[in-house]
Amino acid sequence: MVAAALAVVLVAGAGTWFLVSDSGDDPKKPVAGPSNDPKAPSGSPTVDKGDGSGDGREVDSDLNAGRKPGEAKVAWLQKNDVDLPRSGAAVEGPWFTKDLVVKAMYRGVSGYSVTDGKKKWNLELPADVCAAPNSATADGKLVLGVKDGTTDRSDCSVLQMIDLNTGKAGWKKSVKKNGTWDFLSDIGLAISGDTVTVGRTSNSNAYRVSDGKELFGNPEGNCKPFAFAGGAKLIAAASCRTDDVKNPQHQVQELDPVTGKAKWTYQPARGWEVSKVYSVSPLVVRFDNEAKKQYGIAALTESGKLRSQLSPAKGTKLTVDCGGSFAIFGEKLEGCSGVAADANTFYIGTEDDSSGTARTNKVIAFDLNTGKPKWEAPAPAERVLKPLGMEGGNVL
């Protein structure tokens, strides 16, 4: 039920990084603690390769001082040293290569050693990072969205490819504006295979990550993809023109990442909008109905048929953290935390129970074939459980 060893980097607020490593005592109980601590990069994309001696700094207190036998150790702490604007900036990532962990924030991207936390490279960008995919390619290539200027009127319309292994900037191009209303919404990026998609309201494009070649754009027809989720498959949310904007018609599609053609299409009932993709494989999707103030979580089969709909017990309130995927007038399908899935089970936490004296909750495992709960795992007193992912057949 609870996973074995866990080694992961966490971002706490605007920028403290923890690496949690296996203690070697008992691999069942990973633990880490948050902190917060917020020079401004400038100019065009250039690489500071570093010498491996920077910013793997010591901390004032021993973060492992309260560690109990069997609990994981904090291997290193990396503090944010970016001078941010008063309004702050989102932290994008992390992304992992064989020996690096990479984050993007404000006008820069940095790679750190997984072993000791020392900065290995820093790539400065000419404007704000405004969009990022959930994952990079298998060989460590990433495409970020960068604003086309530094004013309040700047659009998130520039794509910048980066090699995460070296910190070097690759191709760069502007997404062509498709009509007067294009780029009035935020964009969402997703990577599947060697394809990066750019989704926004009523428009979409796709490019080859390796060389920047445009692969496909908006398809013909009444229904247009506006948001994507990547990874093992390329999943699209499409909106169809209707005679009543208050009664929308959406679709879920699996696309060929090279041609953009739909392999299958699932169409929910009118009024239900595609909200989030919690898992691509197996495919678990959240649908919202604004008019009814309701939502539903459904699992789809490999061929796009309805597999099941989650049926929590009456009064159970499920919760997922999608705060990092907020988009104005647009949608980012991927990037939610607090969920996990394997072939036949979906794991999700409940809202905190504040009825007692101590804040606590539980994790529920749902059978994806029936939609019914399989088991529940209550959190210890004064603790809150949150699924992080799967490892070796266990849920973390």
NORURQUI-V273814 format. One record per backbone hydrogen bond with DSSP energy under -1.0 kcal/mol. CO is the residue of the C=O (numbers start at 1). NH is the residue of the N-H. If there is no record, write none. Layout:
BEGIN
<<CO | NH> <CO | NH>>
END
This chain:
BEGIN
<<8 | 20> <10 | 18> <12 | 15> <12 | 16> <15 | 80> <16 | 12> <17 | 78> <18 | 10> <19 | 75> <21 | 73> <29 | 72> <46 | 124> <48 | 122> <54 | 119> <55 | 57> <62 | 65> <64 | 67> <68 | 71> <73 | 21> <76 | 19> <78 | 17> <82 | 84> <85 | 88> <92 | 104> <95 | 102> <99 | 114> <100 | 97> <101 | 112> <102 | 95> <103 | 110> <104 | 92> <105 | 108> <106 | 129> <107 | 125> <108 | 105> <109 | 123> <110 | 103> <111 | 120> <111 | 121> <112 | 101> <113 | 117> <118 | 113> <121 | 111> <122 | 48> <123 | 109> <128 | 147> <131 | 145> <137 | 140> <140 | 164> <141 | 137> <142 | 162> <144 | 160> <145 | 130> <145 | 131> <146 | 158> <151 | 154> <155 | 148> <155 | 157> <157 | 175> <158 | 146> <159 | 173> <160 | 144> <161 | 170> <162 | 142> <163 | 167> <168 | 163> <171 | 161> <173 | 159> <179 | 182> <181 | 184> <188 | 199> <190 | 197> <191 | 231> <192 | 195> <194 | 209> <195 | 192> <196 | 207> <197 | 190> <198 | 205> <199 | 188> <200 | 203> <203 | 200> <205 | 198> <206 | 215> <206 | 216> <207 | 196> <208 | 212> <213 | 208> <216 | 206> <222 | 241> <224 | 239> <227 | 237> <229 | 235> <234 | 255> <235 | 229> <236 | 253> <237 | 226> <237 | 227> <238 | 251> <239 | 224> <244 | 247> <248 | 271> <249 | 240> <251 | 238> <252 | 266> <253 | 236> <254 | 263> <256 | 260> <261 | 256> <264 | 254> <266 | 252> <269 | 272> <273 | 288> <276 | 286> <279 | 284> <283 | 300> <284 | 278> <284 | 279> <285 | 298> <286 | 275> <286 | 276> <287 | 296> <288 | 273> <289 | 293> <289 | 294> <294 | 289> <296 | 287> <297 | 310> <298 | 285> <299 | 307> <299 | 308> <301 | 304> <305 | 301> <308 | 299> <313 | 316> <317 | 351> <321 | 337> <322 | 325> <323 | 326> <328 | 186> <333 | 277> <337 | 321> <340 | 347> <344 | 368> <345 | 342> <346 | 366> <347 | 340> <348 | 364> <349 | 319> <360 | 353> <361 | 379> <362 | 350> <363 | 377> <364 | 348> <365 | 374> <365 | 375> <366 | 346> <367 | 371> <371 | 311> <372 | 367> <375 | 365> <377 | 363> <380 | 383> <389 | 396> <391 | 394> <394 | 391> <395 | 3>>
END
